[in-house]
Amino acid sequence: MIAPYEVENYQECFRETHVWDTNWKVLAENFMESYHLPVCHADTVGGHSKLEEMDCPPGLKAFNYHWITKEASLPMGNAHPDNTRLTGHWRKTTALITLYPSHLITLTPGYFWYLSLHPKGPGQVAITFGGGLSPEFMADPKAGEFVATLKTLLDEVNLEDRGCTEKVYRGLSADKAVPGHLSYLERPIYDFMQYIAERTAGFERSFAQAAE
């Protein structure tokens, strides 16, 4: 599915650990949907993330995913001019992938970043956070600037996500909290819930035959 990116040639440029005061499933679900981007990330990537650009197909047994095809807010969000591997829509397509149960990956034509979640109980989660650039951006004379710009942006995005997910967890912990309906743009969350139910309550998932 993501072979055109040739992500095995991307280079990790930073890795850190953090602890947030939220439930790990809340953070995982936050990543799985881009529905929240225009609101939670209004000061960073939200203005460049239009809901009509999002495609949320049904998930598979071991993972779910969704796509955003757009003009990126960062130069390295789209393919580098020297990138001859990617053609057509792939040059502007971002993949957001959740490998069950707790590894979250954003993959773009120019960079990637990930969160690996390690629960410390129901109200805290340790996070391994990292990211880096595609080979074309790493070979660019401005590679250092690209890395610094990416790290600054992702730090800001993480700060926004931390605020949102910690508030969501506090809200879910309230006595009168009730679940709401899912949007069609939250399809990956539905698939994740099915996965959790299968592991915890004996629920058996079924998958439609993939179209050829």
MARKEVO-401358 format. One line per 4 residues: number of its first residue (from 1); their letters; for each residue x, y, z negated of C-alpha. Coordinates in steps of 0.1 Angstrom, whole numbers. Layout:
MARKEVO-401358
NUM> a> X Y Z  ...;
end
This chain:
MARKEVO-401358
1> miap> 0 0 0  28 24 -8  55 9 14  58 40 36;
5> yeve> 72 60 8  101 36 3  101 45 -34  129 21 -41;
9> nyqe> 152 49 -27  139 76 -50  162 88 -77  152 92 -113;
13> cfre> 165 126 -126  151 128 -162  136 106 -189  123 115 -223;
17> thvw> 101 101 -252  73 119 -269  46 111 -295  11 125 -290;
21> dtnw> -18 124 -315  -44 107 -293  -56 72 -284  -36 55 -257;
25> kvla> -67 46 -237  -78 83 -237  -44 93 -222  -45 64 -197;
29> enfm> -81 74 -186  -70 110 -183  -43 100 -158  -67 78 -139;
33> esyh> -89 105 -127  -81 138 -110  -116 152 -117  -102 171 -147;
37> lpvc> -74 189 -127  -92 221 -118  -101 227 -155  -75 212 -177;
41> hadt> -47 223 -154  -61 256 -142  -28 274 -150  -6 249 -131;
45> vggh> -17 223 -104  -54 228 -108  -58 254 -81  -41 232 -56;
49> skle> -63 201 -64  -96 202 -46  -122 175 -56  -131 170 -20;
53> emdc> -95 159 -12  -97 129 -36  -104 93 -26  -111 68 -54;
57> ppgl> -114 33 -39  -123 2 -61  -94 -11 -81  -77 -45 -79;
61> kafn> -70 -71 -105  -37 -57 -119  -41 -20 -111  -63 9 -100;
65> yhwi> -54 38 -78  -66 70 -61  -53 93 -34  -50 130 -28;
69> tkea> -41 144 6  -33 181 4  -9 209 9  13 206 -23;
73> slpm> 19 235 -47  56 225 -48  78 222 -17  88 186 -27;
77> gnah> 51 176 -30  50 171 7  76 154 29  110 170 33;
81> pdnt> 117 183 69  145 156 71  121 129 62  114 109 94;
85> rltg> 100 79 76  66 94 68  42 104 96  7 118 99;
89> hwrk> -13 120 66  14 102 47  35 134 48  9 151 25;
93> ttal> -6 122 5  -1 117 -32  -8 83 -48  -18 80 -84;
97> itly> -14 44 -97  -22 27 -130  -5 -6 -136  -25 -23 -163;
101> pshl> -26 -18 -191  -4 12 -197  20 23 -169  10 55 -150;
105> itlt> 27 66 -118  23 97 -96  40 92 -62  44 120 -36;
109> pgyf> 64 122 -4  90 142 -23  90 132 -59  76 108 -85;
113> wyls> 68 108 -122  55 83 -147  42 78 -182  47 45 -200;
117> lhpk> 24 43 -230  33 25 -263  4 27 -289  13 35 -325;
121> gpgq> -22 28 -338  -56 41 -327  -46 78 -331  -10 80 -319;
125> vait> 8 70 -287  45 70 -279  52 80 -243  82 73 -221;
129> fggg> 81 101 -195  103 103 -165  106 115 -129  128 123 -99;
133> lspe> 131 130 -62  130 113 -29  164 108 -11  158 136 13;
137> fmad> 154 162 -15  183 147 -34  205 152 -4  193 188 1;
141> pkag> 218 215 -10  191 229 -33  186 195 -51  195 210 -84;
145> efva> 169 237 -80  142 212 -70  149 190 -100  147 220 -124;
149> tlkt> 115 232 -107  99 198 -110  109 193 -146  95 228 -156;
153> llde> 62 221 -139  58 186 -154  66 199 -188  38 224 -184;
157> vnle> 14 198 -171  22 175 -200  16 203 -225  -19 209 -209;
161> drgc> -26 171 -209  -16 168 -245  -39 196 -256  -68 181 -236;
165> tekv> -63 145 -247  -58 153 -284  -90 173 -284  -109 145 -266;
169> yrgl> -97 120 -292  -109 142 -320  -142 146 -303  -146 108 -298;
173> sadk> -138 103 -335  -168 125 -345  -198 108 -361  -222 120 -334;
177> avpg> -201 114 -304  -219 95 -276  -205 83 -242  -214 101 -211;
181> hlsy> -219 90 -174  -189 86 -151  -185 106 -119  -177 88 -86;
185> lerp> -144 106 -89  -138 86 -121  -141 52 -104  -106 41 -117;
189> iydf> -118 46 -153  -147 22 -146  -123 -4 -133  -101 1 -164;
193> mqyi> -131 -3 -187  -138 -36 -169  -102 -47 -174  -104 -39 -212;
197> aert> -137 -57 -215  -122 -88 -199  -93 -88 -223  -113 -80 -255;
201> agfe> -148 -94 -250  -145 -123 -225  -161 -103 -197  -153 -118 -164;
205> rsfa> -146 -93 -135  -154 -101 -100  -140 -86 -68  -156 -80 -34;
209> qaae> -139 -95 -4  -115 -69 10  -125 -57 45  -101 -67 73;
end
